[in-house]
Amino acid sequence: MSKTIRVLQKFAKFIGPGVMVSVAYMDPGNYSTSVSGGAQYKYQLLFSIFISNLFAIVLQCLCVKLGTVTGYDLAENCRRNLPRKINLTLYFFAELAIIATDLAEVVGTAIALQILFGIPLTWGVILTVLDVLIILIFYRPEAQSMKRVRIFEFCVGLLVCATCFCFLLEMFKISVPNKLTLMKGFLPSKVIFEDQQALYISLGILGATVMPHSLYLGSALVKPRLQEHDRKKYGRVEDRPSLSAINYSLHYAYAELIISLFLIATFVNSAILIVAGASLFGKPEAADADLLSIYELLVRYISPAAGLIFALAMLCSGQSAGIICTMAGQIVSEGFLEWSLPPWATRLVTRLIAIVPCLFVTLTMGQRGISDILNLSQVVLSLILPIVSAPLIYFTACRKLMTVPDVYNENEDSTTNSNGTDVDETTPLNAIHKKRNADFTNSRWLTWLAVAIWATIGGLNCYLVASFIFGADVHF
């Protein structure tokens, strides 16, 4: 029993990064695709949500491994290990993904503010810049103490819990007489392959779920705990974590990530589709409804309270996802380009890049423009995901990058070298107790699984976009 308690106590220290990553999989960009799926096919597309989250878990575990073993996030590894032209090309697509993702957060937050408080869309878009202030105040991963990082993770966690609670309330507002039919929805359904529109919606769910910016985020959020371990145990931190820190953190980081994605992202996305399937199934106007129309449909077919709960969930998820997306923007800019700007300037510039286009569309095209730009952002993300995920698979399969020297002798005092001399503060960590190498390279089956996921996502998303370009009636 005492061993179980110790494991749970240690696991509690790792709660945070997985919760923050899960935010990227439940942003307002997911709502319209899930509602469309539930309205047209009831619960039959729950399998699409489930498989999309499985894909996300595999890719995010690779991100955790890359950041933990190398000490650098995905963007930094691209800068350090790829030719400059390829690095700049990847940066362009990564920045485009950040902008496209942030547009969805801005749209969701602005519409939620209009519903809840009557704030015009234009002012709602402008107000979304305020989440940057929260990041500037709280999130300082470079700080010597983990306290500030944990406070920030707790604040984001509160928004996540509020989103989950709202959809839990929505679930109590509906009636599902046949629970077996609902559970069968999580199993593969032939309707996905027999009905072209069902395939389109499934691909839209996939594109809206596995977000490109979350890969950079997931590989960066592991750093503070690794640095804390080395700081406490060895008195200082170097670029690459010690083998001790990797062994201490890696499996707990995996567990926290997987549990967070299953309990949070899978639940929220499934809840959206279930609510739509139970209340809007067979309603033609729900097939291509935008966010504001979804609210109006919930008010009409369930209750005004259901509509308000949906708007509140959209506000919480939009705000938390906006914060996370701004963080990802900073990670991408600093990682690829090694910007020398102060962190506050990087975050502010990244946020403004996304808000300015959205504000322009709001002023010139109104609500219809807002809906169109949200749909466009999902198409862009579908195209970019295979591009940004390819280096992740390559790096984690590269033995040179994923091999770590055992630079510490865990059975001896870490203040002496292998020759018995004292270690001072200027002694490099990699010069202490060189012994053997630990290989964290992907196994062959994991590499092939990651490649298969990459090929599936890339092929299906390209098919979705190509069909849309050639005039198919696709509802994103």
N, C-alpha and C positions, 0 to 999 in steps of 0.2 A: 504493500500500500504506500509506504514512504517513497519508493522508487517512482510510482505513478504520480504522486504529488510533485516530486521534483521535476519530472518530465513536463507536467502541466504548468508548473511555475516557469520553467524555461521557455516553454511554448508561448506563454503569455507575453514574454519580452519581445517576441517576434511578430505579434499582432500589429498590423498597421500597413505595411507595404502592399500586401495582397488586397486589403480593403480598398486602398487607393487605386490599385490597378483595376479592380472590379468596377470602379466608377466609369471607366472608359467603355465598358460593355453594357451600360444601362443608361446611356444619355438620351436626350429627346429625339435623336436621329433614329433610334430603334422603334419609337412608338408607332409611327405611321405604318411601317412594314408589318409589325406584329398585329396591329388592329386590322389591317387589310387581310392578313392571313386568317385571323379568327372570324372576320365577318363573312369571308367567302367559303372557308373550308372547315369552320368550327374548330375542332381540336386536332385535326389530322396533320397540321404542320408543326406540332410541338416537337416532333422528331428533328425538324430543321433547326430549332433552337437548341436542342440537346446536343446535336452533332457539331453545331457551330461553337458551342462552349467547350466541347472536347478538343476541337482544333485549337481554340484559344489557349487551353491549359497546356497542350504540348508546346506551343510556341513560347508561352510565357515561362515555362520551366526551362527552356533553352536560354531565355533572357536572364533568368535568375542564375543559371550556371555560368553564363558568360561574364556577368557582372561580378559574381562572387570569386571566380577562379582568376580572372585577369586583373580585377581591380578597376577596370574601365568599362563604361557603358557602351552600348552598341555604336553610338555616334563617334565616340572617342576611338574605338577599335577601327572604325572605317577610316578615320584620319591617319591613324598610326600604321595601318597595314595594307591600305589600298593605294593605287596610283592616284595622283592628284586629280586628274580629269574624272576618273570614276567617283572619287570622293565628292567632288563638286556636283556631279550629276545626281548622286544620291542625296546630297544636301538639298538640291532644288526640289526633288520629289518629296523629301521629308518635310520641308517647309510648306510645300503645297498641301500636304496631308494635314499639317497643323492648322492651316488656314481653313481648309474644308471642314475639319472637325469642329473648330471653334465657331464656325458659322452656325452649325446645328445647335451648339450650346447657347449662342446669342439669340437665335430664333426662339428656342424653347423658353428661355428665361423671359424674353420680351413679351411673348404671347401669354405666359403665366401671369406676368405683372398686369397686363391688360385685363385679363379675366378677373383676377383677385382684387385689384385696386383701381381699375379703370384708367391706368396710365397709358397714354398713346404709345403705339409701337415705336415711334422714333425716339421718344424719351426712354422707353424701356431698353432699347439697344444701347443708348448712351450710358444708362445706369449699370450695365453689365461690366463696365470697366472697373467697378469698385472692388471686384474680387481680387484684383491685383494688389490692392492695399492689404488684404488679408495675408497674401503670400509675402509681401514685403515685410510685414510685421513679424510673422511667426516662423516662416520656413527658412532656416539657416543650416543646411546640412554641413557646412564647413565649420560650424561652431565646435568648440571643444567638448561641449556637453550634449547629451542626447535629450535633455529635458525639453528644449525648444522644439526639436523634431517631433517628439511624442505629443506635445501639446497640439501641434499642427495636425498630426495624424488623428488625434482625438476629435478635433473640430470637423475635419472632413468625415470622420466616422459618424458623427452626429447627423450630418446631412444624409449620409447613406442610410442610417437607421430610420430617419424620418421618411425617406423614399420608400423603404421596405414596409414601414408601418402603414403608409397611405395605401399601398397596393394590397396589404393584408386586409385593410378595411374594405377596399373595393371587392375583395373576394367574398366578404360577408354580405355584400349587397346583392349578390347574384345567387341563382339557384341552379345546381347541377344535378338533376334527378338520377342520371345514369353515370355513376362514378367510373364504371368499367370502361365506358366509351372514352372518357377523358384520359384514363391511364393508357389505353391503347394508342393514344395520340403520340406517346413518346417512343413507339415502335415504328420501324420503317413502314411507310405507306406507299402503295403503288400509285396513288393519285399524284404524287410528286413527279413521276415519270410519264404518266399517261395524260395529264392535263398540263398544257404548256404554261398557262397562267400560274398554276401551282408551282411549277418549276421556277418561273420568274420571281414569284414572291419568296420562295425558299432562298434563291440566290441573293435577293435583296436583304433578307434576314442575315445571311452569311456576311454580306458586305458591310452591313450596319453593325454587326457584332464584333468581328475581328478587326479592330481599329489599328492602323499603322502606328500612330503615335504611342500606343500602349507598349510597343516593343522597346522603344527608347526609354520610356518611363520605367518599365519593369527591370531593365538592366541597370538602372541608376539608383533605384530606391534601396538596394541591398547594401550600399556603401557605408552609411552611417554606423550600422551595427558591427560591421567588420572592423571599421576604424576604432570603434569603442573597445572592442575585444583586444586589439593589438596595443592600444593606448594603455589599457589597464594592466595587461600582462607584461608588456615589454617596454612601456614608458614612451613610446613614440610610434609614428605611423609612416610607412613608406607607400609608394604608388601601388605596389602589389601586396595584397593581404598575405599574411603568413599562412602556412599550411594548417597551423593550429586554428586560426580564425575561420578558414574554409571548412574544416571538419566540424567546428563548433556550430556553424551557421547553416550550412547548405541544406541538410535534410529538414530542418525546422522551417527554413524559408520555403522549401517545396510544399511542405504540409500546410503552412499558413496560406499560401497562394491557392492551392487546390481547394481547400475548404472554403476560402472566401469567394472564389469564383462560383462554386457550386451553390453555396448558401445565399449568395447575394445576386450575382448576375443571372444565373440560371433561374432563380426564383422570380426576380422582377420581370424578366423577359417572358417567362412562361405565364406569369400572372396577367400581363397585358393581353396576351393572346387568349387566355382562358376567359377573361372578362368580356373581351370582344366576341368570342365564340358563343358565350352564354347569352349575351344581350343583343348583339348586332348581327348574328348569323341570319343570312337571307335578306338583309336590308341593302338594296342596291346602292344607296347613297353613301354607304360606309366603305365601298370598295376602294375609292381613291380619295378619301377624306384627308384634309390637312389637319394640323394640330388643333386649330380653332374649331374646325368642323367636328373633330372627334369629341371635344368637350360638349358641343351642342347636342350631339347624338346621345352621349351618356346622360345628359340632363333629360332628354326626351324619352329615352327608352328604359332608363333605370330610375334616376331621381336627381333633383338639383344637388343634393349632397354628394352623390357619386361624381358629378361634374366638378364640383369644387375640390373634392379629394384628388381627382386626376390633375387639376391645375396646380394644387399644392405639391403633388409628387413631381410634376414637371418643373416647378420652381426649384425644389430641392435638388433634383438630379441635374438640372441645367446649371445651377450655381456650382455644385460640387464638380461636375464635369468640366466647367469652364476654368475652375481653379487648377484642376489636374492638367488640362490642355495647355494652360499658360506655363506650368512647370515643364511640361514636355517641350514646349517651344524654347525655353531657356536651355534645356539639356541638349537639344538639337543644335542650336546656334553655337553654344560654347564647345560642344563636342566636335562638330565638323570643322568649324572655322577658328576655334580657340580665340574667341572674342576677348578683347581686353576691357570691354565696357564693364562698369559696375553691374552687379546682379540686378539691381532695381531698374537700371536702364534697359537691360536685356529683356526683362519681363514686360516692361511697359511698351517697348517697341513691338515685341511679339504680339501683345494683346491688341495694339492699335492696328497692326497689319490686318487682323481679322475683322475688327469692328468697322473700319473705314469702308470696305466694300459692302458690308451688310447695311450700314447706314445709308450709303448711296442708293442701294436698291430700295430700301424702305421709303426714302424721300421721293424717288422717281416712279416706283411701281406699286407701292402700297402692299396690302396683305397678299395679293396674288404673287407679287414679286418675292415676298418672304417665303412663300410656299415653294416657288420654283427654285430658289437658291438652296433651300433645304434638300430638295430632290437632287439637284445638281451635285451637292456636296457628297451624297452617298455614291453617285456614279464615280466621282473622282477618287474616293477612298477605295472603291472596288478595283480600280485600275492600278493604284499605287501599291496596294498591299503586297503583291508578289515581288515588286521591285525592292522594297525595303526589307522583306523577310529573307531574301536570298543570301545576303551577307551574314545574317544571323546563323543560318544553317551551315554555311561555309566555315565560319569562325569556330563554332562549337565542334566541328568535325576535324579541325586542324590540330594535329598533335603538338606542333611547336607552340601554339598559343595556349593550349589547355594542359600542358605539363608544368607542374609546380615543383620547384626544388624544396626538399624538406630542410629548411634553413635553421630549424630549432631542434635542439635535443630536449624532448619533453621530460626526460628523466634527470636532467641536470639543471643547475642554476642558470637562468638565461642571462646572467650578468658576466659570464665568462665565455671566452672563445674555446674552440676545440683544442687549442694548444695550452689552455689553462690561464691565459692572460686576461686581464680585466677588459670589459667592454665599456667604452665611454660613449657619450651621446652622439659622437660623430661616426661611430662604427656603423656601416650599412647593415641593414637587417640580413641581406643576402650573403653577408660574409660570416655569419654566426652559425656554427655547427652545420656545415654542409654535409649532408649524409646521402640521401637518395632522392629520387624523383617520384612524384605522385601523378598519375595520368588520369585526367578527368575528361578525356576525349569521348565523344558520343560513341556508344556501341554501334555495331553495324546495323542492327535492327532499328535502333532509334534514328540513325541517319536516314535509313530508307523510309521509315515512317514519316519523318519530317519532310523529306523530299516528296513523298506521295501527297501529304497535306498541301504542300506548296503548289504542286502541279494541279491538284484538284481545285484549290481556291483560284489559282491563276486561270485555269482553263474555263471553269464555270463562270467566273466574273467576266472574262473576255466574251464568252458566249452571251451573257446577259447584256452587256453594253453593245455588242455587235447587233443583237436582235433589236435593241432599242433604236440604234442608228438607222437600221434598215426598215423601220416603220412598224415594228411589232407593238401591240398595245400593252406596254409594260407599265405597271404601277409600282413605283419604288416606295 
